[in-house]
Amino acid sequence: MTSIDAFNRSGAALPSGGARRAPAVSGWVHSVETGGTVDGPGIRYVLFLAGCPLRCQYCHNPDTQHMHDGTRTDVAEVLADIESTAGFLRRGHGGVTLSGGEPLVQPEFCAAILRGCKELGLHTALDTSGFLGNHADDYLLADVDLVLLDIKAFKESTYREVTGSPLRPTLEFAERLAGMNKPIWLRYVLVPGLTDNLDEIAGLADFAAGLGNVQRVDVLPFHKMGEHKWQALGRPYRLSGTEPPDPAFTAQVRDLFRAAGLNTP
């Protein structure tokens, strides 16, 4: 198997033999989806990592919020599983997506997996809220072909209501990606009564258009498919009375992004 033997996260000097040695890197994996088609181009191997600093009201994976919600796994084991599907992923014009939770809770683990994926010749995507963007150094991002960036609101008070955290780190990460000309697929979850203010959305559309590296925008209508997970965890689901947005209104929101010159399927 092509390994991560060339990976040295610390950037330490080469040993006398001239070969870099990988540190022993492991992390917390929640689950895997093979054959995914919505988390990047083509057919994807989606690795869901455990741990997330945000507490989104509409989170559909609340069972991934703590790292110990996952299983401790070595990088070599992850890469061996990815390699077993690599041919299938290439034929499907796809690759590997790191999702969560929030993958940047575990930056060393992410970096090692991404490096191994590039050694396998696979397209890579990072699915992130951007809140921990400062955890992603240039070494990690060099092995990321696409960032799926979930900007959950464009007003500070709304973002805090949705996530319990500040907005600015996500916007700074988006601006940093723009400076690197790193491709972004922007994701926006449309929640009636929460993230459906048209003026805020228009502001986000203008911001995204100004970045210059947003290849597409996915407006995702709110759903309650994860509500049963909240119930299983014995936690109240604040949006139990909220219905999905009207399709006509969802189309109107997509038109706002299109009006700013953005591609919105």
Contacts in CASP RR format, 6 or more apart in sequence:
PFRMAT RR
TARGET T0000
AUTHOR 0000-0000-0000
METHOD contacts of the structure
MODEL  1
MTSIDAFNRSGAALPSGGARRAPAVSGWVHSVETGGTVDGPGIRYVLFLA
GCPLRCQYCHNPDTQHMHDGTRTDVAEVLADIESTAGFLRRGHGGVTLSG
GEPLVQPEFCAAILRGCKELGLHTALDTSGFLGNHADDYLLADVDLVLLD
IKAFKESTYREVTGSPLRPTLEFAERLAGMNKPIWLRYVLVPGLTDNLDE
IAGLADFAAGLGNVQRVDVLPFHKMGEHKWQALGRPYRLSGTEPPDPAFT
AQVRDLFRAAGLNTP
1 76 0 8 1.000
1 79 0 8 1.000
1 80 0 8 1.000
1 83 0 8 1.000
2 79 0 8 1.000
2 83 0 8 1.000
2 116 0 8 1.000
2 119 0 8 1.000
2 120 0 8 1.000
3 22 0 8 1.000
3 76 0 8 1.000
3 79 0 8 1.000
3 116 0 8 1.000
3 119 0 8 1.000
4 22 0 8 1.000
4 25 0 8 1.000
4 75 0 8 1.000
4 76 0 8 1.000
4 79 0 8 1.000
4 112 0 8 1.000
4 115 0 8 1.000
4 116 0 8 1.000
4 119 0 8 1.000
5 19 0 8 1.000
5 20 0 8 1.000
5 21 0 8 1.000
5 22 0 8 1.000
6 20 0 8 1.000
6 22 0 8 1.000
6 115 0 8 1.000
6 119 0 8 1.000
7 20 0 8 1.000
7 22 0 8 1.000
7 111 0 8 1.000
7 112 0 8 1.000
7 115 0 8 1.000
7 116 0 8 1.000
8 20 0 8 1.000
8 21 0 8 1.000
8 22 0 8 1.000
8 23 0 8 1.000
9 23 0 8 1.000
9 25 0 8 1.000
9 108 0 8 1.000
9 111 0 8 1.000
9 112 0 8 1.000
9 139 0 8 1.000
10 23 0 8 1.000
14 20 0 8 1.000
15 21 0 8 1.000
22 75 0 8 1.000
22 112 0 8 1.000
23 108 0 8 1.000
24 74 0 8 1.000
25 74 0 8 1.000
25 75 0 8 1.000
25 108 0 8 1.000
25 109 0 8 1.000
25 112 0 8 1.000
26 72 0 8 1.000
26 73 0 8 1.000
26 74 0 8 1.000
26 75 0 8 1.000
26 109 0 8 1.000
27 49 0 8 1.000
27 67 0 8 1.000
27 72 0 8 1.000
27 73 0 8 1.000
27 74 0 8 1.000
27 75 0 8 1.000
27 106 0 8 1.000
27 109 0 8 1.000
28 49 0 8 1.000
28 50 0 8 1.000
28 51 0 8 1.000
28 67 0 8 1.000
28 68 0 8 1.000
28 69 0 8 1.000
28 70 0 8 1.000
28 71 0 8 1.000
28 72 0 8 1.000
28 73 0 8 1.000
28 106 0 8 1.000
28 109 0 8 1.000
29 47 0 8 1.000
29 48 0 8 1.000
29 49 0 8 1.000
29 50 0 8 1.000
29 70 0 8 1.000
29 71 0 8 1.000
29 73 0 8 1.000
29 78 0 8 1.000
30 48 0 8 1.000
30 49 0 8 1.000
30 50 0 8 1.000
30 61 0 8 1.000
30 63 0 8 1.000
30 64 0 8 1.000
30 69 0 8 1.000
30 70 0 8 1.000
30 71 0 8 1.000
30 100 0 8 1.000
30 101 0 8 1.000
31 48 0 8 1.000
32 45 0 8 1.000
32 46 0 8 1.000
32 47 0 8 1.000
32 48 0 8 1.000
32 81 0 8 1.000
33 39 0 8 1.000
33 44 0 8 1.000
33 45 0 8 1.000
33 46 0 8 1.000
33 48 0 8 1.000
34 45 0 8 1.000
34 46 0 8 1.000
34 85 0 8 1.000
35 43 0 8 1.000
35 44 0 8 1.000
35 45 0 8 1.000
35 46 0 8 1.000
36 43 0 8 1.000
36 44 0 8 1.000
36 45 0 8 1.000
36 46 0 8 1.000
37 43 0 8 1.000
37 44 0 8 1.000
39 46 0 8 1.000
39 97 0 8 1.000
39 99 0 8 1.000
39 125 0 8 1.000
39 127 0 8 1.000
39 148 0 8 1.000
40 94 0 8 1.000
40 97 0 8 1.000
40 125 0 8 1.000
40 146 0 8 1.000
40 148 0 8 1.000
40 185 0 8 1.000
41 93 0 8 1.000
41 94 0 8 1.000
41 123 0 8 1.000
41 146 0 8 1.000
42 92 0 8 1.000
42 93 0 8 1.000
42 94 0 8 1.000
42 95 0 8 1.000
43 88 0 8 1.000
43 89 0 8 1.000
43 92 0 8 1.000
43 93 0 8 1.000
43 94 0 8 1.000
43 95 0 8 1.000
44 89 0 8 1.000
44 94 0 8 1.000
44 95 0 8 1.000
44 96 0 8 1.000
44 97 0 8 1.000
44 125 0 8 1.000
45 82 0 8 1.000
45 85 0 8 1.000
45 89 0 8 1.000
45 95 0 8 1.000
45 96 0 8 1.000
45 97 0 8 1.000
46 96 0 8 1.000
46 97 0 8 1.000
46 99 0 8 1.000
46 127 0 8 1.000
47 78 0 8 1.000
47 82 0 8 1.000
47 96 0 8 1.000
47 97 0 8 1.000
47 98 0 8 1.000
47 99 0 8 1.000
47 113 0 8 1.000
48 61 0 8 1.000
48 64 0 8 1.000
48 99 0 8 1.000
48 100 0 8 1.000
48 101 0 8 1.000
49 64 0 8 1.000
49 98 0 8 1.000
49 99 0 8 1.000
49 100 0 8 1.000
49 101 0 8 1.000
49 102 0 8 1.000
49 103 0 8 1.000
49 105 0 8 1.000
49 106 0 8 1.000
49 109 0 8 1.000
49 110 0 8 1.000
50 64 0 8 1.000
50 65 0 8 1.000
50 66 0 8 1.000
50 67 0 8 1.000
50 68 0 8 1.000
50 69 0 8 1.000
50 70 0 8 1.000
50 100 0 8 1.000
50 101 0 8 1.000
50 105 0 8 1.000
51 64 0 8 1.000
51 65 0 8 1.000
51 66 0 8 1.000
51 67 0 8 1.000
51 69 0 8 1.000
51 100 0 8 1.000
51 101 0 8 1.000
51 102 0 8 1.000
51 105 0 8 1.000
51 106 0 8 1.000
52 59 0 8 1.000
52 64 0 8 1.000
52 65 0 8 1.000
52 100 0 8 1.000
52 101 0 8 1.000
52 102 0 8 1.000
52 105 0 8 1.000
52 129 0 8 1.000
53 102 0 8 1.000
53 105 0 8 1.000
53 131 0 8 1.000
53 132 0 8 1.000
53 165 0 8 1.000
54 102 0 8 1.000
54 129 0 8 1.000
54 131 0 8 1.000
54 163 0 8 1.000
54 164 0 8 1.000
54 165 0 8 1.000
55 65 0 8 1.000
55 163 0 8 1.000
55 164 0 8 1.000
55 165 0 8 1.000
56 152 0 8 1.000
56 162 0 8 1.000
56 163 0 8 1.000
57 161 0 8 1.000
57 162 0 8 1.000
57 191 0 8 1.000
57 194 0 8 1.000
57 238 0 8 1.000
57 239 0 8 1.000
58 162 0 8 1.000
58 189 0 8 1.000
58 191 0 8 1.000
58 194 0 8 1.000
58 222 0 8 1.000
58 239 0 8 1.000
59 65 0 8 1.000
59 226 0 8 1.000
60 223 0 8 1.000
60 225 0 8 1.000
60 226 0 8 1.000
60 229 0 8 1.000
61 100 0 8 1.000
61 101 0 8 1.000
61 226 0 8 1.000
61 229 0 8 1.000
62 226 0 8 1.000
62 229 0 8 1.000
62 230 0 8 1.000
62 233 0 8 1.000
62 235 0 8 1.000
63 69 0 8 1.000
63 229 0 8 1.000
63 232 0 8 1.000
63 233 0 8 1.000
64 70 0 8 1.000
64 100 0 8 1.000
64 101 0 8 1.000
65 101 0 8 1.000
67 105 0 8 1.000
67 106 0 8 1.000
75 109 0 8 1.000
75 112 0 8 1.000
75 113 0 8 1.000
78 113 0 8 1.000
79 113 0 8 1.000
79 116 0 8 1.000
79 117 0 8 1.000
79 120 0 8 1.000
82 96 0 8 1.000
82 113 0 8 1.000
82 117 0 8 1.000
82 120 0 8 1.000
82 122 0 8 1.000
83 120 0 8 1.000
86 120 0 8 1.000
86 121 0 8 1.000
86 122 0 8 1.000
89 95 0 8 1.000
89 96 0 8 1.000
89 122 0 8 1.000
89 123 0 8 1.000
90 121 0 8 1.000
90 122 0 8 1.000
94 122 0 8 1.000
94 123 0 8 1.000
95 117 0 8 1.000
95 122 0 8 1.000
95 123 0 8 1.000
95 124 0 8 1.000
95 125 0 8 1.000
96 113 0 8 1.000
96 117 0 8 1.000
96 122 0 8 1.000
96 123 0 8 1.000
96 124 0 8 1.000
96 125 0 8 1.000
97 124 0 8 1.000
97 125 0 8 1.000
97 126 0 8 1.000
97 127 0 8 1.000
97 148 0 8 1.000
98 110 0 8 1.000
98 113 0 8 1.000
98 114 0 8 1.000
98 124 0 8 1.000
98 125 0 8 1.000
98 126 0 8 1.000
98 127 0 8 1.000
99 127 0 8 1.000
99 148 0 8 1.000
100 127 0 8 1.000
102 128 0 8 1.000
102 129 0 8 1.000
102 131 0 8 1.000
102 132 0 8 1.000
103 110 0 8 1.000
103 126 0 8 1.000
103 127 0 8 1.000
103 128 0 8 1.000
104 110 0 8 1.000
104 126 0 8 1.000
104 128 0 8 1.000
104 130 0 8 1.000
104 132 0 8 1.000
104 133 0 8 1.000
104 135 0 8 1.000
104 136 0 8 1.000
105 132 0 8 1.000
105 135 0 8 1.000
107 132 0 8 1.000
107 135 0 8 1.000
107 136 0 8 1.000
107 137 0 8 1.000
107 140 0 8 1.000
110 126 0 8 1.000
110 136 0 8 1.000
110 140 0 8 1.000
111 137 0 8 1.000
111 139 0 8 1.000
111 140 0 8 1.000
111 143 0 8 1.000
114 124 0 8 1.000
114 126 0 8 1.000
114 140 0 8 1.000
114 143 0 8 1.000
114 144 0 8 1.000
115 143 0 8 1.000
116 143 0 8 1.000
117 124 0 8 1.000
117 143 0 8 1.000
118 124 0 8 1.000
118 143 0 8 1.000
123 145 0 8 1.000
123 146 0 8 1.000
124 143 0 8 1.000
124 144 0 8 1.000
124 145 0 8 1.000
124 146 0 8 1.000
125 144 0 8 1.000
125 145 0 8 1.000
125 146 0 8 1.000
125 147 0 8 1.000
125 148 0 8 1.000
126 136 0 8 1.000
126 144 0 8 1.000
126 146 0 8 1.000
126 147 0 8 1.000
126 148 0 8 1.000
127 148 0 8 1.000
127 150 0 8 1.000
128 136 0 8 1.000
128 147 0 8 1.000
128 148 0 8 1.000
128 149 0 8 1.000
128 150 0 8 1.000
128 173 0 8 1.000
129 149 0 8 1.000
129 150 0 8 1.000
129 152 0 8 1.000
129 163 0 8 1.000
129 170 0 8 1.000
130 149 0 8 1.000
130 150 0 8 1.000
130 169 0 8 1.000
130 170 0 8 1.000
130 173 0 8 1.000
130 174 0 8 1.000
131 163 0 8 1.000
131 165 0 8 1.000
131 169 0 8 1.000
131 170 0 8 1.000
131 173 0 8 1.000
132 169 0 8 1.000
133 169 0 8 1.000
133 170 0 8 1.000
133 172 0 8 1.000
133 173 0 8 1.000
133 176 0 8 1.000
134 169 0 8 1.000
134 172 0 8 1.000
134 173 0 8 1.000
136 144 0 8 1.000
136 173 0 8 1.000
141 177 0 8 1.000
141 180 0 8 1.000
141 182 0 8 1.000
144 182 0 8 1.000
145 183 0 8 1.000
146 182 0 8 1.000
146 183 0 8 1.000
146 184 0 8 1.000
146 185 0 8 1.000
146 215 0 8 1.000
147 177 0 8 1.000
147 182 0 8 1.000
147 183 0 8 1.000
147 184 0 8 1.000
147 185 0 8 1.000
148 184 0 8 1.000
148 185 0 8 1.000
148 187 0 8 1.000
149 170 0 8 1.000
149 173 0 8 1.000
149 174 0 8 1.000
149 177 0 8 1.000
149 184 0 8 1.000
149 185 0 8 1.000
149 186 0 8 1.000
149 187 0 8 1.000
150 187 0 8 1.000
150 188 0 8 1.000
150 189 0 8 1.000
151 170 0 8 1.000
151 171 0 8 1.000
151 174 0 8 1.000
151 186 0 8 1.000
151 187 0 8 1.000
151 188 0 8 1.000
151 204 0 8 1.000
151 208 0 8 1.000
152 159 0 8 1.000
152 162 0 8 1.000
152 163 0 8 1.000
152 170 0 8 1.000
152 188 0 8 1.000
152 189 0 8 1.000
152 195 0 8 1.000
153 159 0 8 1.000
153 161 0 8 1.000
153 162 0 8 1.000
153 163 0 8 1.000
153 167 0 8 1.000
153 195 0 8 1.000
153 200 0 8 1.000
154 167 0 8 1.000
154 200 0 8 1.000
154 201 0 8 1.000
154 203 0 8 1.000
154 204 0 8 1.000
154 207 0 8 1.000
155 167 0 8 1.000
155 197 0 8 1.000
155 200 0 8 1.000
156 166 0 8 1.000
156 167 0 8 1.000
156 168 0 8 1.000
158 194 0 8 1.000
158 195 0 8 1.000
158 197 0 8 1.000
158 200 0 8 1.000
159 165 0 8 1.000
159 166 0 8 1.000
159 167 0 8 1.000
159 170 0 8 1.000
160 166 0 8 1.000
160 167 0 8 1.000
161 194 0 8 1.000
162 191 0 8 1.000
162 194 0 8 1.000
162 195 0 8 1.000
171 207 0 8 1.000
174 184 0 8 1.000
174 207 0 8 1.000
174 208 0 8 1.000
174 211 0 8 1.000
175 211 0 8 1.000
177 184 0 8 1.000
177 211 0 8 1.000
177 213 0 8 1.000
178 184 0 8 1.000
178 210 0 8 1.000
178 211 0 8 1.000
178 212 0 8 1.000
178 213 0 8 1.000
179 213 0 8 1.000
181 213 0 8 1.000
182 213 0 8 1.000
183 213 0 8 1.000
183 215 0 8 1.000
184 211 0 8 1.000
184 213 0 8 1.000
184 214 0 8 1.000
184 215 0 8 1.000
185 214 0 8 1.000
185 215 0 8 1.000
185 216 0 8 1.000
185 217 0 8 1.000
185 218 0 8 1.000
186 208 0 8 1.000
186 214 0 8 1.000
186 216 0 8 1.000
186 217 0 8 1.000
186 218 0 8 1.000
186 262 0 8 1.000
187 217 0 8 1.000
187 218 0 8 1.000
187 220 0 8 1.000
188 195 0 8 1.000
188 201 0 8 1.000
188 204 0 8 1.000
188 217 0 8 1.000
188 218 0 8 1.000
188 219 0 8 1.000
188 220 0 8 1.000
188 253 0 8 1.000
189 195 0 8 1.000
189 220 0 8 1.000
189 221 0 8 1.000
189 222 0 8 1.000
190 196 0 8 1.000
190 219 0 8 1.000
190 220 0 8 1.000
190 221 0 8 1.000
190 222 0 8 1.000
190 245 0 8 1.000
190 249 0 8 1.000
190 250 0 8 1.000
190 253 0 8 1.000
191 222 0 8 1.000
191 239 0 8 1.000
191 242 0 8 1.000
191 245 0 8 1.000
192 222 0 8 1.000
192 242 0 8 1.000
192 243 0 8 1.000
192 244 0 8 1.000
192 245 0 8 1.000
193 242 0 8 1.000
194 239 0 8 1.000
194 242 0 8 1.000
195 201 0 8 1.000
196 245 0 8 1.000
196 249 0 8 1.000
196 253 0 8 1.000
198 252 0 8 1.000
198 253 0 8 1.000
198 256 0 8 1.000
201 253 0 8 1.000
201 256 0 8 1.000
201 257 0 8 1.000
202 256 0 8 1.000
202 260 0 8 1.000
205 217 0 8 1.000
205 256 0 8 1.000
205 257 0 8 1.000
205 259 0 8 1.000
205 260 0 8 1.000
205 262 0 8 1.000
206 260 0 8 1.000
208 214 0 8 1.000
208 217 0 8 1.000
208 257 0 8 1.000
208 260 0 8 1.000
208 262 0 8 1.000
209 260 0 8 1.000
209 261 0 8 1.000
209 262 0 8 1.000
214 262 0 8 1.000
215 263 0 8 1.000
216 262 0 8 1.000
216 263 0 8 1.000
216 264 0 8 1.000
216 265 0 8 1.000
217 254 0 8 1.000
217 257 0 8 1.000
217 262 0 8 1.000
217 263 0 8 1.000
217 264 0 8 1.000
218 264 0 8 1.000
218 265 0 8 1.000
219 250 0 8 1.000
219 253 0 8 1.000
219 254 0 8 1.000
219 257 0 8 1.000
219 264 0 8 1.000
221 244 0 8 1.000
221 245 0 8 1.000
221 247 0 8 1.000
221 250 0 8 1.000
222 239 0 8 1.000
222 242 0 8 1.000
222 244 0 8 1.000
222 245 0 8 1.000
223 244 0 8 1.000
224 237 0 8 1.000
224 239 0 8 1.000
224 240 0 8 1.000
224 242 0 8 1.000
227 237 0 8 1.000
227 239 0 8 1.000
227 240 0 8 1.000
230 236 0 8 1.000
230 237 0 8 1.000
231 237 0 8 1.000
245 253 0 8 1.000
254 264 0 8 1.000
257 264 0 8 1.000
258 264 0 8 1.000
END
